[in-house]
């Protein structure tokens, strides 16, 4: 099952934002995330807010039917426009749209086109906006991809995960590895940019297996590659198998070796890292939507369980599709909780997210308590020396070793290591 929603204050039924959310809004970009929670099967490692048909109950429940889902998404996008305007936020066209899930392409392409049309009609879509949908390789056809491109989609992110059958079986992925290059070719023919998502660290995956997957991905000549370490999340089917001793936990040393191999293979193929888990053929091929998150821009997340952030206000929607849709049908915001981040929390997030980027974190974003650690982090080989090579003065950029130990670097930059030592 998906994780519980976070704690927070009750969200107002009208969704209106406090005046503090308007500060500096004109300088921040606006992104839209559209969540489609449907999956044919639930992968054993997945803890996202996704549902198979059997888990959703009777299809006549509002929001539980794929046939009626796009209409509810359109309703929330229209609500977003009303709330942002009534809260005093300036009009800003959406610069990136990301449709995630789940498997968004289980919906007809016409429904995904309708959802994007709602963003265009109610929020506005910037010229040259990046518009991405996630997809499984076996959930698209040449015709569906052409319809998405005609509707304004510019990019598709395929969940490849692995090219090795026994690794896919452990992950409970159902597609045939041979389908990936075929789906990529169809996307190219439709004029779409392509990203491939990979997972490493699956139980039983050797370094040679991982190299096979990397080589297979590169043979497709994608514009972008994401590679994420497998995390066994509590409450998933995989976690239950680990608990019963049927599968081992991923080994951190093996995952580190796999990450280093990924970086070397992708770098040799001409891909540059721009975020710890993401590589792009050129800077223009980086996922602009994800960069919006990491750079602290505003985004509205529509759909069950979706999270949003505007000007230091974060909120989250009702988790179950039926509960989400009922609120919208009643003319209410589907948000069930929110928090207003104070200056300290926003400063922590800036370090936590910004240090993951190859563009680096400005030194002046590091709180006073952590600045004394910068020299030590450079000496330990976790940060590049500022002002040397391609690293501008006054910016902190992770080394390869630093990327492997990014959480430790963040703790040091926030001064939390010193606090822990003092408490001890």
PyMOL commands that set and color helices and strands:
alter all, ss='L'
color gray80, all
select helices_A, chain A and resi 19-22+25-27+53-56+66-86+104-106+109-122+137-139+142-151+165-171+178-189+207-219+237-243+252-268+283-285+288-294+321-329+343-354+363-365+368-371+374-379+400-404+406-413+416-423
alter helices_A, ss='H'
color red, helices_A
select strands_A, chain A and resi 30-36+94-101+125-135+155-161+193-200+224-229+272-275+278-280+298-302+307-310+313-317+335-340+361-362+395-396
alter strands_A, ss='S'
color yellow, strands_A
deselect
rebuild
show_as cartoon
